[in-house]
């Protein structure tokens, strides 16, 4: 992700934004290859939401999706350690807004599913009916409840 962001920074593709963002980085949009006996990320797929944006948007989405922030988390310290690892590995300078950006993504996702389902989008109706809204709402609540610990961990 960092390499991609660096390659797009300052290009016409990024427009007046920092970089081009994928906007949906998650394990389901990652292709893995077996290297040295371990599965390693090799490529990102599903670029239909890519657009100019801020680096922190993709980093926050990665934190939410790859760390699987939500009510199933039992070890807040381990989650905090993983968030720190992501922001340190990326070299994210704007850490103060990371947790609020994670919450922004979660709220945006929930609202998007709800509004598109209400408008009759079949895929969003399926997602809503499968419990995606409840799952995202629970993730949002978990991050809100643990916001202080998460913010302290990435300073």
Backbone as numpy.savetxt, mean C-alpha at the origin, in Angstrom:
# Nx Ny Nz CAx CAy CAz Cx Cy Cz
10.48 -1.08 -6.28 9.65 0.10 -6.28 10.52 1.35 -6.28
11.55 1.36 -5.45 12.42 2.55 -5.39 13.10 2.77 -6.74
13.57 1.70 -7.34 14.24 1.82 -8.64 13.28 2.38 -9.69
12.05 1.88 -9.70 11.05 2.38 -10.64 10.77 3.86 -10.39
10.56 4.21 -9.13 10.32 5.61 -8.81 11.47 6.50 -9.27
12.70 6.07 -8.99 13.86 6.87 -9.39 13.94 7.03 -10.90
13.58 5.97 -11.63 13.62 6.03 -13.10 12.57 6.99 -13.67
11.46 7.16 -12.97 10.38 8.01 -13.50 10.43 9.43 -12.97
11.21 9.68 -11.92 11.29 11.02 -11.33 11.80 12.02 -12.36
11.10 13.14 -12.47 11.53 14.20 -13.37 11.29 13.94 -14.85
10.55 12.89 -15.17 10.26 12.59 -16.57 8.88 13.13 -16.95
8.61 13.25 -18.24 7.27 13.68 -18.66 6.17 12.75 -18.15
6.48 11.48 -17.94 5.47 10.55 -17.42 5.00 10.94 -16.03
5.89 11.51 -15.23 5.54 11.92 -13.87 4.81 13.26 -13.86
4.84 13.97 -14.97 4.15 15.27 -15.03 4.67 16.21 -13.97
3.77 16.82 -13.25 4.17 17.76 -12.20 4.27 17.10 -10.83
4.24 15.76 -10.81 4.36 15.01 -9.56 5.79 14.49 -9.38
6.04 13.89 -8.22 7.38 13.36 -7.94 7.79 12.24 -8.89
6.89 11.27 -9.06 7.22 10.03 -9.77 5.95 9.48 -10.42
6.09 8.36 -11.08 4.92 7.58 -11.50 4.71 6.53 -10.41
3.49 6.43 -9.92 3.14 5.44 -8.90 2.36 4.29 -9.54
2.57 3.10 -9.04 1.81 1.93 -9.46 0.39 2.04 -8.93
0.26 2.43 -7.68 -1.02 2.65 -6.98 -1.78 1.39 -6.61
-1.18 0.22 -6.77 -1.84 -1.01 -6.34 -0.80 -2.11 -6.09
0.34 -1.72 -5.52 1.37 -2.71 -5.22 0.92 -3.60 -4.07
0.93 -4.89 -4.33 0.50 -5.86 -3.33 1.04 -7.22 -3.74
1.00 -8.19 -2.84 1.46 -9.53 -3.20 0.73 -10.11 -4.41
-0.56 -9.76 -4.57 -1.32 -10.31 -5.70 -0.89 -9.70 -7.03
-0.20 -8.57 -6.98 0.29 -7.91 -8.20 1.80 -8.02 -8.34
2.36 -9.05 -7.72 3.79 -9.31 -7.77 4.03 -10.70 -8.33
4.96 -10.78 -9.26 5.39 -12.07 -9.80 6.64 -12.47 -9.03
6.68 -13.71 -8.60 7.81 -14.21 -7.81 8.57 -15.27 -8.60
9.89 -15.32 -8.38 10.74 -16.35 -8.97 11.52 -17.03 -7.86
11.79 -18.31 -8.07 12.60 -19.06 -7.12 14.07 -18.73 -7.37
14.72 -18.14 -6.38 16.15 -17.81 -6.48 16.83 -18.22 -5.19
17.85 -19.05 -5.32 18.57 -19.49 -4.13 17.69 -20.23 -3.15
16.71 -20.94 -3.65 15.81 -21.71 -2.80 14.69 -20.90 -2.15
14.60 -19.60 -2.48 13.56 -18.76 -1.89 12.80 -18.03 -3.00
11.52 -17.79 -2.75 10.74 -16.97 -3.67 11.12 -15.52 -3.48
11.45 -14.87 -4.57 11.84 -13.45 -4.56 10.99 -12.69 -5.57
10.61 -11.45 -5.24 9.85 -10.65 -6.21 10.68 -10.42 -7.47
10.04 -10.59 -8.62 10.75 -10.42 -9.89 10.13 -9.32 -10.74
8.83 -9.09 -10.59 8.16 -8.08 -11.43 6.82 -7.70 -10.80
6.38 -6.50 -11.14 5.04 -6.06 -10.77 4.14 -6.14 -11.99
2.89 -6.52 -11.76 1.90 -6.59 -12.84 0.72 -5.69 -12.49
-0.26 -5.62 -13.38 -1.51 -4.90 -13.16 -1.25 -3.40 -13.01
-0.83 -2.78 -14.08 -0.45 -1.38 -14.09 -1.59 -0.44 -14.48
-2.83 -0.91 -14.45 -3.94 -0.07 -14.93 -4.21 1.16 -14.08
-3.74 1.19 -12.84 -3.95 2.36 -11.98 -2.72 3.28 -11.91
-1.68 2.94 -12.65 -0.45 3.74 -12.61 -0.74 5.18 -13.04
-0.12 6.12 -12.31 -0.34 7.54 -12.58 0.72 8.36 -11.86
0.88 9.59 -12.27 1.79 10.47 -11.54 1.35 10.59 -10.09
2.32 10.65 -9.19 1.98 10.77 -7.77 3.19 10.98 -6.90
2.98 10.85 -5.61 4.04 11.01 -4.62 4.58 9.65 -4.21
5.88 9.59 -3.99 6.52 8.33 -3.58 5.81 7.70 -2.39
5.44 8.54 -1.43 4.84 8.03 -0.20 3.56 7.23 -0.46
2.86 7.53 -1.56 1.63 6.79 -1.87 1.91 5.32 -2.10
2.91 5.01 -2.93 3.25 3.60 -3.16 3.85 2.95 -1.92
4.69 3.68 -1.20 5.30 3.12 0.01 4.22 2.78 1.03
3.26 3.67 1.22 2.18 3.41 2.17 1.34 2.21 1.73
1.07 2.12 0.44 0.28 0.98 -0.05 1.04 -0.32 0.16
2.34 -0.31 -0.08 3.17 -1.49 0.17 3.11 -1.87 1.65
3.23 -0.89 2.53 3.16 -1.20 3.96 1.83 -1.85 4.32
0.74 -1.29 3.82 -0.58 -1.85 4.11 -0.71 -3.27 3.57
-0.37 -3.45 2.31 -0.64 -4.72 1.65 0.36 -5.83 1.97
1.64 -5.52 1.97 2.63 -6.58 2.18 2.77 -6.95 3.65
2.56 -6.00 4.54 2.63 -6.30 5.97 1.27 -6.81 6.46
0.24 -6.61 5.63 -1.12 -7.06 5.91 -1.65 -6.44 7.20
-1.59 -5.11 7.25 -2.05 -4.39 8.43 -3.54 -4.60 8.60
-3.92 -5.02 9.78 -5.33 -5.24 10.04 -5.56 -6.02 11.31
-6.80 -6.38 11.52 -7.21 -6.98 12.78 -6.62 -8.37 13.03
-6.05 -9.01 12.01 -5.44 -10.32 12.23 -4.04 -10.22 12.83
-3.50 -9.01 12.92 -2.16 -8.81 13.48 -2.20 -9.05 14.98
-1.27 -9.85 15.46 -1.19 -10.14 16.89 0.06 -9.55 17.54
1.05 -9.20 16.74 2.31 -8.69 17.28 2.60 -7.31 16.71
2.18 -6.29 17.44 2.33 -4.91 16.97 3.81 -4.56 16.81
4.66 -5.04 17.70 6.09 -4.74 17.61 6.69 -5.32 16.33
6.28 -6.50 15.95 6.80 -7.10 14.71 6.33 -6.32 13.50
5.09 -5.90 13.51 4.57 -5.08 12.41 5.33 -3.77 12.34
5.56 -3.16 13.47 6.31 -1.90 13.51 7.72 -2.10 12.97
8.34 -3.21 13.31 9.68 -3.52 12.80 9.66 -3.65 11.28
8.65 -4.30 10.75 8.54 -4.47 9.30 8.31 -3.14 8.57
7.48 -2.28 9.16 7.28 -0.96 8.56 8.60 -0.21 8.53
9.33 -0.26 9.63 10.64 0.41 9.69 11.58 -0.15 8.63
11.57 -1.44 8.45 12.41 -2.08 7.43 12.05 -1.57 6.03
10.77 -1.45 5.75 10.33 -0.96 4.43 10.78 0.48 4.21
10.52 1.35 5.16 10.88 2.75 4.95 12.39 2.96 4.94
13.11 2.19 5.76 14.58 2.28 5.74 15.14 1.75 4.43
14.63 0.62 3.95 15.11 0.04 2.70 14.83 0.95 1.52
13.68 1.57 1.53 13.32 2.50 0.47 14.12 3.80 0.57
14.44 4.19 1.80 15.08 5.47 2.02 14.07 6.60 2.03
12.87 6.32 2.53 11.80 7.31 2.53 12.15 8.47 3.45
12.17 9.66 2.90 12.49 10.86 3.67 11.27 11.37 4.43
10.09 11.29 3.84 8.86 11.86 4.39 8.15 10.82 5.25
8.70 10.52 6.42 8.14 9.47 7.27 6.98 9.94 8.12
6.90 11.22 8.39 5.86 11.74 9.28 4.46 11.47 8.76
4.30 11.42 7.45 2.97 11.24 6.85 2.66 9.80 6.48
3.56 8.86 6.78 3.35 7.49 6.32 2.07 6.87 6.88
1.88 6.91 8.17 0.71 6.25 8.76 -0.57 6.95 8.31
-0.56 8.27 8.23 -1.76 8.96 7.75 -2.03 8.62 6.28
-0.98 8.36 5.51 -1.17 7.98 4.11 -1.70 6.55 4.00
-1.28 5.67 4.89 -1.86 4.32 4.94 -3.35 4.42 5.22
-3.71 5.23 6.20 -5.13 5.43 6.53 -5.89 6.03 5.35
-5.27 6.97 4.66 -5.88 7.57 3.48 -6.18 6.50 2.43
-5.21 5.61 2.18 -5.42 4.53 1.20 -6.58 3.64 1.62
-6.59 3.26 2.88 -7.64 2.36 3.36 -9.02 3.01 3.23
-9.11 4.26 3.61 -10.38 4.98 3.49 -10.79 5.11 2.02
-9.83 5.46 1.17 -10.10 5.61 -0.26 -10.57 4.29 -0.88
-9.92 3.21 -0.49 -10.29 1.89 -1.02 -11.71 1.52 -0.59
-12.00 1.68 0.67 -13.35 1.35 1.17 -14.42 2.18 0.48
-14.19 3.48 0.41 -15.17 4.37 -0.22 -15.32 4.04 -1.71
-14.22 3.71 -2.37 -14.28 3.36 -3.78 -15.11 2.12 -4.04
-14.89 1.10 -3.23 -15.68 -0.13 -3.38 -17.15 0.16 -3.14
-17.44 0.88 -2.06 -18.84 1.18 -1.73 -19.52 1.99 -2.83
-18.88 3.04 -3.30 -19.53 3.90 -4.30 -19.66 3.19 -5.65
-18.65 2.46 -6.05 -18.73 1.77 -7.33 -19.73 0.61 -7.27
-19.83 -0.05 -6.12 -20.83 -1.10 -5.97 -22.23 -0.51 -6.02
-22.42 0.62 -5.36 -23.72 1.29 -5.37 -24.10 1.74 -6.78
-23.08 2.03 -7.60 -23.34 2.45 -8.99 -23.55 1.26 -9.91
-23.43 0.04 -9.37 -23.72 -1.14 -10.16 -22.52 -1.84 -10.77
-21.30 -1.42 -10.45 -20.10 -2.10 -10.97 -20.08 -3.52 -10.42
-20.21 -4.49 -11.32 -20.35 -5.90 -10.94 -19.17 -6.39 -10.11
-17.96 -6.03 -10.52 -16.76 -6.46 -9.79 -16.75 -5.90 -8.37
-17.17 -4.65 -8.23 -17.19 -4.03 -6.90 -18.33 -4.59 -6.04
-19.44 -4.94 -6.67 -20.52 -5.59 -5.93 -20.01 -6.91 -5.37
-19.29 -7.67 -6.19 -18.72 -8.95 -5.72 -17.76 -8.74 -4.57
-16.88 -7.74 -4.71 -15.93 -7.45 -3.63 -16.66 -7.06 -2.34
-17.62 -6.19 -2.46 -18.39 -5.76 -1.29 -19.09 -6.95 -0.65
-19.75 -7.76 -1.48 -20.50 -8.90 -0.96 -19.60 -9.98 -0.37
-18.35 -10.01 -0.81 -17.38 -10.98 -0.27 -16.76 -10.49 1.04
-17.11 -9.29 1.47 -16.62 -8.79 2.75 -15.43 -7.86 2.67
-15.10 -7.40 1.47 -13.92 -6.53 1.32 -14.08 -5.23 2.10
-15.26 -4.66 2.11 -15.47 -3.40 2.84 -15.26 -3.62 4.33
-15.80 -4.69 4.87 -15.60 -4.99 6.29 -14.12 -5.20 6.61
-13.44 -5.91 5.71 -12.02 -6.19 5.91 -11.20 -4.89 5.91
-11.47 -4.01 4.96 -10.75 -2.74 4.87 -11.09 -1.85 6.05
-12.35 -1.83 6.44 -12.76 -1.03 7.60 -12.06 -1.52 8.87
-11.93 -2.83 9.03 -11.24 -3.39 10.19 -9.75 -3.04 10.15
-9.16 -3.07 8.96 -7.75 -2.70 8.82 -7.55 -1.23 9.19
-8.45 -0.38 8.74 -8.39 1.04 9.06 -8.47 1.24 10.57
-9.39 0.55 11.20 -9.54 0.68 12.65 -8.29 0.21 13.38
-7.69 -0.90 12.92 -6.48 -1.42 13.55 -5.33 -0.40 13.44
-5.14 0.15 12.27 -4.08 1.15 12.08 -4.36 2.37 12.95
-5.61 2.81 13.00 -5.98 3.95 13.85 -5.68 3.66 15.32
-6.03 2.46 15.76 -5.82 2.08 17.16 -4.34 2.00 17.53
-3.49 1.66 16.57 -2.05 1.47 16.83 -1.19 2.56 16.19
-1.83 3.63 15.82 -1.13 4.69 15.10 0.11 5.20 15.84
-0.02 5.45 17.12 1.11 5.97 17.90 2.32 5.06 17.86
2.10 3.77 18.08 3.21 2.81 18.07 3.83 2.71 16.67
3.00 2.75 15.64 3.51 2.66 14.28 4.32 3.92 13.91
3.81 5.08 14.30 4.53 6.31 14.01 5.86 6.39 14.76
5.87 5.95 16.01 7.13 5.96 16.77 8.16 5.03 16.14
7.69 3.93 15.58 8.63 2.93 15.04 9.37 3.38 13.79
8.82 4.35 13.07 9.44 4.74 11.79 10.18 6.07 11.86
10.29 6.65 13.02 11.01 7.93 13.16 12.48 7.77 12.88
